[in-house]
């Protein structure tokens, strides 16, 4: 006996397994990962590589700016530290990784 107005819905795998549906549902996640890689991860790795190269190539007499904004001239290099002359008779020792960038000769000193 049929009940009028009732509909039976059947759920199934479509008869051919669920693999194609699963792969299609993973495509957005793969695309998001690829997008994150090219927009965030790769540029950050490139900046880190450039910073490491700059720190390894430091030499006496280089004019630098630290990450805290201190302007100085390299007077001595240690394995992990750099001694900077920041005034005529004033030298400070900072960790090498806190050197933010090299200062060009045409930049005026902040005095």
C-alpha positions in Angstrom: 0.0 0.0 0.0 1.3 3.4 -1.0 0.9 6.4 1.3 -0.1 9.4 -0.7 2.3 12.4 -0.4 5.2 10.5 1.0 8.5 10.6 -0.8 11.4 8.3 0.0 14.9 9.7 -0.6 17.7 7.3 -1.2 21.3 8.2 -0.4 24.0 6.3 -2.0 27.4 6.5 -3.5 26.1 6.9 -7.0 27.0 3.4 -7.9 30.6 4.1 -8.6 32.4 4.6 -5.3 33.0 7.8 -3.4 36.6 8.6 -4.7 35.8 11.3 -7.3 33.5 13.2 -4.9 36.2 13.1 -2.2 38.9 14.5 -4.6 36.6 17.3 -5.8 35.9 18.3 -2.2 39.7 18.5 -1.5 40.4 20.9 -4.4 39.5 24.1 -2.5 41.8 23.2 0.4 44.7 22.5 -2.0 44.1 25.8 -3.8 44.0 27.7 -0.4 47.3 26.0 0.6 49.0 26.9 -2.7 47.7 30.5 -2.4 49.1 30.8 1.2 52.4 29.3 0.0 53.0 31.8 -2.8 51.6 34.9 -0.9 52.9 34.3 2.6 55.4 31.5 3.0 57.7 32.0 0.0 58.2 35.8 0.4 58.9 35.3 4.2 61.6 32.6 3.4 63.1 35.0 0.8 63.3 37.8 3.3 64.9 35.5 6.0 67.5 34.3 3.5 68.4 37.9 2.5 68.7 39.0 6.2 70.9 36.0 7.0 73.2 36.8 4.0 73.4 40.4 5.1 74.3 39.4 8.7 77.0 37.0 7.5 78.6 39.6 5.2 78.9 42.3 7.9 82.4 43.8 8.2 84.2 46.4 10.3 83.3 49.9 9.2 79.8 49.1 7.9 77.2 51.6 8.9 74.1 49.9 10.2 70.7 50.5 11.9 69.5 48.1 14.6 66.0 46.8 14.8 65.5 49.2 17.8 66.5 52.2 15.6 70.1 52.7 16.9 72.4 54.0 14.2 76.1 53.0 14.5 79.3 51.8 12.8 80.6 48.3 13.2 83.9 48.3 15.1 84.2 44.6 16.1 82.5 41.4 15.1 82.0 38.3 17.3 80.3 35.0 16.6 77.0 36.2 18.0 77.6 39.8 18.8 78.5 43.1 17.0 80.1 46.1 18.7 78.8 49.4 17.4 80.2 52.8 17.8 77.2 55.1 18.3 79.0 58.3 19.3 82.7 59.5 19.6 83.5 57.7 22.8 80.4 55.4 23.1 80.4 51.7 22.0 77.6 49.2 22.6 77.5 45.5 22.0 74.4 44.0 20.4 73.4 40.6 19.2 74.0 40.1 15.5 70.4 39.2 14.7 69.3 42.7 15.9 71.0 44.4 13.0 68.1 45.4 10.8 69.8 46.8 7.8 72.9 48.5 6.3 72.8 52.2 6.1 73.7 53.9 2.8 76.3 56.6 2.7 73.8 59.3 1.6 71.6 58.8 4.6 71.9 61.6 7.1 72.6 60.7 10.7 69.7 61.4 13.0 71.1 64.2 15.0 
